[in-house]
Amino acid sequence: MKQIFFTCLLMCSTASMVRAEEPPSLIEQGLELFMQGLQDEMSPALETMQDLLEQVGPSLGAFLAEMGPALAEIASEIEDWSAYELPEILPNGDIIIRKKPTEDADAPRPEGEVEL
């Protein structure tokens, strides 16, 4: 995001340098003020995000390296993610992912059959 912002800022400044012999129009002045204000407002948030990424990045990379293949295998087996409820974490740490109820779930079952 920071790179995109600075690319836009560079493009605006380059455009104004090309037309240096003419005074900037009101639109160009407004755009420069807008970009400066945006930079001033976004700078603290971008610095905080960068600090967070520096802290979390190594552990997230290790997690993806270890769990990535298993998650990819699970993702390839599930055809329709919308058929499942949101995961639920139990007090003992177990994670349950339930299928959403279907219309045929209410249909009567043959005698002796139990839903698990």
OpenMM code with the backbone's topology and positions (N, CA, C; nanometers):
from openmm import Vec3, app, unit

residues = "MET LYS GLN ILE PHE PHE THR CYS LEU LEU MET CYS SER THR ALA SER MET VAL ARG ALA GLU GLU PRO PRO SER LEU ILE GLU GLN GLY LEU GLU LEU PHE MET GLN GLY LEU GLN ASP GLU MET SER PRO ALA LEU GLU THR MET GLN ASP LEU LEU GLU GLN VAL GLY PRO SER LEU GLY ALA PHE LEU ALA GLU MET GLY PRO ALA LEU ALA GLU ILE ALA SER GLU ILE GLU ASP TRP SER ALA TYR GLU LEU PRO GLU ILE LEU PRO ASN GLY ASP ILE ILE ILE ARG LYS LYS PRO THR GLU ASP ALA ASP ALA PRO ARG PRO GLU GLY GLU VAL GLU LEU".split()
positions = [
    Vec3(0.0831, -0.1178, 0.0000),
    Vec3(0.0000, 0.0000, 0.0000),
    Vec3(0.0880, 0.1247, 0.0000),
    Vec3(0.1943, 0.1180, 0.0783),
    Vec3(0.2851, 0.2313, 0.0868),
    Vec3(0.3488, 0.2575, -0.0495),
    Vec3(0.3814, 0.1493, -0.1205),
    Vec3(0.4432, 0.1630, -0.2518),
    Vec3(0.3481, 0.2270, -0.3510),
    Vec3(0.2216, 0.1891, -0.3449),
    Vec3(0.1218, 0.2455, -0.4356),
    Vec3(0.1065, 0.3945, -0.4092),
    Vec3(0.1025, 0.4304, -0.2811),
    Vec3(0.0852, 0.5700, -0.2440),
    Vec3(0.2006, 0.6541, -0.2971),
    Vec3(0.3236, 0.6065, -0.2755),
    Vec3(0.4391, 0.6833, -0.3199),
    Vec3(0.4501, 0.6859, -0.4721),
    Vec3(0.4023, 0.5823, -0.5394),
    Vec3(0.4002, 0.5834, -0.6853),
    Vec3(0.3065, 0.6925, -0.7356),
    Vec3(0.1886, 0.7038, -0.6744),
    Vec3(0.0943, 0.8097, -0.7139),
    Vec3(0.1529, 0.9470, -0.6862),
    Vec3(0.2195, 0.9611, -0.5722),
    Vec3(0.2808, 1.0883, -0.5377),
    Vec3(0.3896, 1.1247, -0.6376),
    Vec3(0.4686, 1.0266, -0.6779),
    Vec3(0.5749, 1.0494, -0.7758),
    Vec3(0.5165, 1.0894, -0.9104),
    Vec3(0.4070, 1.0243, -0.9510),
    Vec3(0.3434, 1.0581, -1.0784),
    Vec3(0.2923, 1.2017, -1.0766),
    Vec3(0.2332, 1.2428, -0.9649),
    Vec3(0.1820, 1.3801, -0.9554),
    Vec3(0.2954, 1.4802, -0.9609),
    Vec3(0.4041, 1.4525, -0.8906),
    Vec3(0.5154, 1.5477, -0.8907),
    Vec3(0.5842, 1.5510, -1.0264),
    Vec3(0.5917, 1.4359, -1.0949),
    Vec3(0.6525, 1.4317, -1.2277),
    Vec3(0.5691, 1.5118, -1.3270),
    Vec3(0.4384, 1.4990, -1.3176),
    Vec3(0.3507, 1.5729, -1.4079),
    Vec3(0.3648, 1.7227, -1.3864),
    Vec3(0.3836, 1.7635, -1.2625),
    Vec3(0.3981, 1.9072, -1.2381),
    Vec3(0.5348, 1.9570, -1.2842),
    Vec3(0.6383, 1.8723, -1.2815),
    Vec3(0.7703, 1.9134, -1.3280),
    Vec3(0.7724, 1.9283, -1.4801),
    Vec3(0.6974, 1.8444, -1.5511),
    Vec3(0.6927, 1.8525, -1.6970),
    Vec3(0.6322, 1.9849, -1.7402),
    Vec3(0.5338, 2.0306, -1.6676),
    Vec3(0.4661, 2.1546, -1.7022),
    Vec3(0.5144, 2.2682, -1.6121),
    Vec3(0.6428, 2.2728, -1.5813),
    Vec3(0.6969, 2.3715, -1.4881),
    Vec3(0.6832, 2.5139, -1.5396),
    Vec3(0.6782, 2.5329, -1.6710),
    Vec3(0.6705, 2.6683, -1.7229),
    Vec3(0.5317, 2.7294, -1.7024),
    Vec3(0.4286, 2.6459, -1.6859),
    Vec3(0.2935, 2.6962, -1.6641),
    Vec3(0.2614, 2.6884, -1.5149),
    Vec3(0.1866, 2.7839, -1.4632),
    Vec3(0.1448, 2.7727, -1.3228),
    Vec3(0.0441, 2.6572, -1.3094),
    Vec3(0.0460, 2.5863, -1.1974),
    Vec3(-0.0477, 2.4735, -1.1820),
    Vec3(-0.1922, 2.5218, -1.1777),
    Vec3(-0.2798, 2.4420, -1.2362),
    Vec3(-0.4214, 2.4770, -1.2361),
    Vec3(-0.4785, 2.4538, -1.0962),
    Vec3(-0.6010, 2.4977, -1.0756),
    Vec3(-0.6652, 2.4790, -0.9456),
    Vec3(-0.6841, 2.3309, -0.9137),
    Vec3(-0.7123, 2.2528, -1.0168),
    Vec3(-0.7296, 2.1092, -0.9967),
    Vec3(-0.5984, 2.0459, -0.9525),
    Vec3(-0.4883, 2.0848, -1.0162),
    Vec3(-0.3570, 2.0322, -0.9783),
    Vec3(-0.3193, 2.0749, -0.8367),
    Vec3(-0.3487, 2.1982, -0.8025),
    Vec3(-0.3199, 2.2448, -0.6673),
    Vec3(-0.4026, 2.1678, -0.5645),
    Vec3(-0.5280, 2.1469, -0.5985),
    Vec3(-0.6154, 2.0697, -0.5089),
    Vec3(-0.5682, 1.9266, -0.4932),
    Vec3(-0.5244, 1.8673, -0.6043),
    Vec3(-0.4742, 1.7307, -0.5985),
    Vec3(-0.3483, 1.7225, -0.5143),
    Vec3(-0.2597, 1.8187, -0.5291),
    Vec3(-0.1378, 1.8205, -0.4477),
    Vec3(-0.1709, 1.8338, -0.2995),
    Vec3(-0.2656, 1.9219, -0.2659),
    Vec3(-0.3063, 1.9380, -0.1264),
    Vec3(-0.3715, 1.8104, -0.0728),
    Vec3(-0.4533, 1.7471, -0.1569),
    Vec3(-0.5184, 1.6228, -0.1174),
    Vec3(-0.4153, 1.5137, -0.0913),
    Vec3(-0.3182, 1.4995, -0.1818),
    Vec3(-0.2160, 1.3964, -0.1668),
    Vec3(-0.1299, 1.4238, -0.0435),
    Vec3(-0.0984, 1.5478, -0.0174),
    Vec3(-0.0196, 1.5827, 0.1009),
    Vec3(-0.0973, 1.5499, 0.2283),
    Vec3(-0.2250, 1.5849, 0.2295),
    Vec3(-0.3094, 1.5533, 0.3452),
    Vec3(-0.3233, 1.4037, 0.3655),
    Vec3(-0.3394, 1.3309, 0.2567),
    Vec3(-0.3505, 1.1857, 0.2649),
    Vec3(-0.2218, 1.1251, 0.3193),
    Vec3(-0.1093, 1.1763, 0.2731),
    Vec3(0.0194, 1.1268, 0.3219),
    Vec3(0.0344, 1.1554, 0.4718),
    Vec3(-0.0029, 1.2754, 0.5142),
    Vec3(0.0077, 1.3113, 0.6559),
    Vec3(-0.0816, 1.2231, 0.7431),
    Vec3(-0.2026, 1.1920, 0.6941),
    Vec3(-0.2966, 1.1114, 0.7712),
    Vec3(-0.2588, 0.9627, 0.7728),
    Vec3(-0.2081, 0.9118, 0.6618),
    Vec3(-0.1796, 0.7689, 0.6503),
    Vec3(-0.0438, 0.7292, 0.7066),
    Vec3(0.0454, 0.8233, 0.7210),
    Vec3(0.1816, 0.7923, 0.7633),
    Vec3(0.1876, 0.7181, 0.8968),
    Vec3(0.1184, 0.7625, 1.0035),
    Vec3(0.1248, 0.6877, 1.1303),
    Vec3(0.0666, 0.5471, 1.1185),
    Vec3(-0.0428, 0.5332, 1.0452),
    Vec3(-0.1044, 0.4008, 1.0298),
    Vec3(-0.0127, 0.3064, 0.9525),
    Vec3(0.0518, 0.3565, 0.8494),
    Vec3(0.1426, 0.2726, 0.7715),
    Vec3(0.2648, 0.2322, 0.8534),
    Vec3(0.3141, 0.3229, 0.9370),
    Vec3(0.4274, 0.2886, 1.0225),
    Vec3(0.3878, 0.1821, 1.1243),
    Vec3(0.2681, 0.1933, 1.1815),
    Vec3(0.2189, 0.0937, 1.2768),
    Vec3(0.2031, -0.0412, 1.2083),
    Vec3(0.1495, -0.0403, 1.0860),
    Vec3(0.1317, -0.1642, 1.0124),
    Vec3(0.2668, -0.2283, 0.9803),
    Vec3(0.3638, -0.1482, 0.9465),
    Vec3(0.4968, -0.2006, 0.9157),
    Vec3(0.5594, -0.2620, 1.0410),
    Vec3(0.5439, -0.1973, 1.1562),
    Vec3(0.5962, -0.2521, 1.2810),
    Vec3(0.5290, -0.3848, 1.3141),
    Vec3(0.3978, -0.3923, 1.2937),
    Vec3(0.3240, -0.5152, 1.3202),
    Vec3(0.3704, -0.6278, 1.2282),
    Vec3(0.3897, -0.5963, 1.1008),
    Vec3(0.4367, -0.6977, 1.0067),
    Vec3(0.5774, -0.7463, 1.0417),
    Vec3(0.6621, -0.6570, 1.0924),
    Vec3(0.7958, -0.6977, 1.1330),
    Vec3(0.7905, -0.7918, 1.2529),
    Vec3(0.6928, -0.7725, 1.3418),
    Vec3(0.6793, -0.8584, 1.4592),
    Vec3(0.6149, -0.9925, 1.4247),
    Vec3(0.5101, -0.9897, 1.3446),
    Vec3(0.4307, -1.1090, 1.3155),
    Vec3(0.4860, -1.1871, 1.1967),
    Vec3(0.5570, -1.1210, 1.1077),
    Vec3(0.6028, -1.1824, 0.9836),
    Vec3(0.6763, -1.3137, 0.9996),
    Vec3(0.7795, -1.3221, 1.0837),
    Vec3(0.8530, -1.4483, 1.0954),
    Vec3(0.7676, -1.5647, 1.1468),
    Vec3(0.6842, -1.5393, 1.2486),
    Vec3(0.6019, -1.6483, 1.3014),
    Vec3(0.4938, -1.6887, 1.2010),
    Vec3(0.4413, -1.5927, 1.1266),
    Vec3(0.3416, -1.6252, 1.0242),
    Vec3(0.4047, -1.7066, 0.9116),
    Vec3(0.5263, -1.6713, 0.8742),
    Vec3(0.5973, -1.7476, 0.7710),
    Vec3(0.6234, -1.8901, 0.8148),
    Vec3(0.6627, -1.9097, 0.9411),
    Vec3(0.6863, -2.0452, 0.9934),
    Vec3(0.5566, -2.1247, 0.9964),
    Vec3(0.4461, -2.0586, 1.0356),
    Vec3(0.3163, -2.1263, 1.0385),
    Vec3(0.2756, -2.1723, 0.8989),
    Vec3(0.2896, -2.0840, 0.8005),
    Vec3(0.2520, -2.1206, 0.6635),
    Vec3(0.3418, -2.2303, 0.6071),
    Vec3(0.4700, -2.2280, 0.6425),
    Vec3(0.5605, -2.3318, 0.5940),
    Vec3(0.5226, -2.4684, 0.6510),
    Vec3(0.4789, -2.4692, 0.7769),
    Vec3(0.4451, -2.5958, 0.8409),
    Vec3(0.3038, -2.6434, 0.8056),
    Vec3(0.2086, -2.5510, 0.8083),
    Vec3(0.0688, -2.5894, 0.7896),
    Vec3(0.0190, -2.5732, 0.6461),
    Vec3(0.0951, -2.5051, 0.5625),
    Vec3(0.0512, -2.4780, 0.4258),
    Vec3(0.0098, -2.5993, 0.3470),
    Vec3(0.0934, -2.7044, 0.3417),
    Vec3(0.0538, -2.8232, 0.2644),
    Vec3(-0.0738, -2.8887, 0.3165),
    Vec3(-0.0897, -2.8962, 0.4491),
    Vec3(-0.2101, -2.9575, 0.5051),
    Vec3(-0.3333, -2.8745, 0.4724),
    Vec3(-0.3214, -2.7424, 0.4829),
    Vec3(-0.4352, -2.6553, 0.4505),
    Vec3(-0.4701, -2.6620, 0.3021),
    Vec3(-0.3692, -2.6732, 0.2169),
    Vec3(-0.3946, -2.6847, 0.0729),
    Vec3(-0.4676, -2.8149, 0.0419),
    Vec3(-0.4314, -2.9211, 0.1111),
    Vec3(-0.4983, -3.0503, 0.0889),
    Vec3(-0.6442, -3.0436, 0.1317),
    Vec3(-0.6702, -2.9819, 0.2466),
    Vec3(-0.8088, -2.9672, 0.2936),
    Vec3(-0.8884, -2.8800, 0.1967),
    Vec3(-0.8287, -2.7714, 0.1517),
    Vec3(-0.8980, -2.6800, 0.0609),
    Vec3(-0.9321, -2.7477, -0.0710),
    Vec3(-0.8472, -2.8392, -0.1171),
    Vec3(-0.8753, -2.9071, -0.2438),
    Vec3(-0.9884, -3.0079, -0.2299),
    Vec3(-1.0111, -3.0582, -0.1095),
    Vec3(-1.1170, -3.1578, -0.0882),
    Vec3(-1.2546, -3.0943, -0.0710),
    Vec3(-1.2601, -2.9703, -0.0267),
    Vec3(-1.3881, -2.9039, -0.0037),
    Vec3(-1.4290, -2.8321, -0.1314),
    Vec3(-1.5447, -2.8715, -0.1839),
    Vec3(-1.5905, -2.8161, -0.3112),
    Vec3(-1.6661, -2.6848, -0.2932),
    Vec3(-1.7477, -2.6763, -0.1881),
    Vec3(-1.8331, -2.5584, -0.1702),
    Vec3(-1.8207, -2.5081, -0.0269),
    Vec3(-1.7443, -2.3996, -0.0077),
    Vec3(-1.7233, -2.3456, 0.1268),
    Vec3(-1.8521, -2.2894, 0.1860),
    Vec3(-1.9470, -2.2513, 0.1030),
    Vec3(-2.0711, -2.1936, 0.1545),
    Vec3(-2.1608, -2.2984, 0.2188),
    Vec3(-2.1281, -2.4254, 0.2056),
    Vec3(-2.2082, -2.5323, 0.2656),
    Vec3(-2.1735, -2.5547, 0.4125),
    Vec3(-2.0796, -2.4777, 0.4671),
    Vec3(-2.0336, -2.4984, 0.6041),
    Vec3(-2.0593, -2.3751, 0.6898),
    Vec3(-2.0843, -2.4005, 0.8188),
    Vec3(-2.0989, -2.2932, 0.9169),
    Vec3(-1.9612, -2.2369, 0.9499),
    Vec3(-1.9579, -2.1251, 1.0209),
    Vec3(-1.8312, -2.0700, 1.0681),
    Vec3(-1.7704, -2.1655, 1.1717),
    Vec3(-1.6395, -2.1763, 1.1767),
    Vec3(-1.5769, -2.2643, 1.2755),
    Vec3(-1.6107, -2.2204, 1.4184),
    Vec3(-1.6219, -2.3186, 1.5063),
    Vec3(-1.6516, -2.2932, 1.6470),
    Vec3(-1.5384, -2.3522, 1.7305),
    Vec3(-1.4822, -2.2718, 1.8192),
    Vec3(-1.3736, -2.3192, 1.9054),
    Vec3(-1.4335, -2.3538, 2.0411),
    Vec3(-1.4180, -2.4789, 2.0820),
    Vec3(-1.4697, -2.5248, 2.2099),
    Vec3(-1.3742, -2.4851, 2.3224),
    Vec3(-1.4229, -2.4859, 2.4475),
    Vec3(-1.3375, -2.4486, 2.5614),
    Vec3(-1.2104, -2.5342, 2.5739),
    Vec3(-1.2157, -2.6592, 2.5269),
    Vec3(-1.0976, -2.7459, 2.5372),
    Vec3(-0.9999, -2.7245, 2.4208),
    Vec3(-1.0320, -2.6322, 2.3296),
    Vec3(-0.9427, -2.6008, 2.2190),
    Vec3(-0.9784, -2.6698, 2.0884),
    Vec3(-1.0710, -2.7636, 2.0920),
    Vec3(-1.1127, -2.8305, 1.9687),
    Vec3(-1.1841, -2.7303, 1.8779),
    Vec3(-1.1686, -2.7497, 1.7479),
    Vec3(-1.2349, -2.6644, 1.6496),
    Vec3(-1.3340, -2.7499, 1.5722),
    Vec3(-1.4585, -2.7056, 1.5695),
    Vec3(-1.5642, -2.7790, 1.4994),
    Vec3(-1.6107, -2.6957, 1.3817),
    Vec3(-1.6173, -2.7596, 1.2649),
    Vec3(-1.6719, -2.6945, 1.1458),
    Vec3(-1.7903, -2.7799, 1.1017),
    Vec3(-1.9101, -2.7279, 1.1209),
    Vec3(-2.0312, -2.8041, 1.0900),
    Vec3(-2.0819, -2.7686, 0.9512),
    Vec3(-2.1445, -2.8665, 0.8878),
    Vec3(-2.2136, -2.8394, 0.7625),
    Vec3(-2.3453, -2.7702, 0.7942),
    Vec3(-2.3872, -2.6813, 0.7058),
    Vec3(-2.5157, -2.6150, 0.7235),
    Vec3(-2.6261, -2.7181, 0.7022),
    Vec3(-2.7360, -2.7037, 0.7758),
    Vec3(-2.8461, -2.7995, 0.7581),
    Vec3(-2.9043, -2.7894, 0.6170),
    Vec3(-2.9392, -2.9031, 0.5638),
    Vec3(-3.0006, -2.9071, 0.4302),
    Vec3(-3.1487, -2.9362, 0.4443),
    Vec3(-3.2209, -2.9218, 0.3355),
    Vec3(-3.3648, -2.9443, 0.3393),
    Vec3(-3.3981, -3.0907, 0.3667),
    Vec3(-3.3193, -3.1823, 0.3144),
    Vec3(-3.3481, -3.3232, 0.3339),
    Vec3(-3.3092, -3.3726, 0.4733),
    Vec3(-3.2491, -3.2862, 0.5569),
    Vec3(-3.2135, -3.3256, 0.6931),
    Vec3(-3.3382, -3.3448, 0.7780),
    Vec3(-3.4481, -3.2768, 0.7427),
    Vec3(-3.5731, -3.2893, 0.8178),
    Vec3(-3.6574, -3.4075, 0.7715),
    Vec3(-3.6161, -3.4727, 0.6654),
    Vec3(-3.6922, -3.5857, 0.6122),
    Vec3(-3.6886, -3.7006, 0.7127),
    Vec3(-3.7973, -3.7756, 0.7208),
    Vec3(-3.7999, -3.8882, 0.8153),
    Vec3(-3.6966, -3.9943, 0.7757),
    Vec3(-3.6318, -4.0508, 0.8769),
    Vec3(-3.5304, -4.1540, 0.8538),
    Vec3(-3.5931, -4.2913, 0.8730),
    Vec3(-3.5368, -4.3879, 0.8040),
    Vec3(-3.5856, -4.5237, 0.8272),
    Vec3(-3.5626, -4.5631, 0.9728),
    Vec3(-3.6463, -4.6544, 1.0206),
    Vec3(-3.6395, -4.6937, 1.1598),
    Vec3(-3.5030, -4.7572, 1.1924),
    Vec3(-3.4470, -4.7182, 1.3044),
    Vec3(-3.3194, -4.7739, 1.3457),
    Vec3(-3.2002, -4.6921, 1.3016),
    Vec3(-3.2184, -4.5934, 1.2138),
    Vec3(-3.1059, -4.5111, 1.1670),
    Vec3(-3.0927, -4.3899, 1.2582),
    Vec3(-2.9723, -4.3630, 1.3016),
    Vec3(-2.9447, -4.2541, 1.3940),
    Vec3(-2.8491, -4.1558, 1.3281),
    Vec3(-2.8792, -4.0268, 1.3444),
    Vec3(-2.7887, -3.9246, 1.2915),
    Vec3(-2.6760, -3.9046, 1.3912),
    Vec3(-2.5541, -3.9005, 1.3412),
    Vec3(-2.4388, -3.8781, 1.4293),
    Vec3(-2.3873, -3.7399, 1.4170),
] * unit.nanometer
topology = app.Topology()
chain = topology.addChain("A")
for resn in residues:
    res = topology.addResidue(resn, chain)
    for name in ("N", "CA", "C"):
        topology.addAtom(name, app.Element.getBySymbol(name[0]), res)
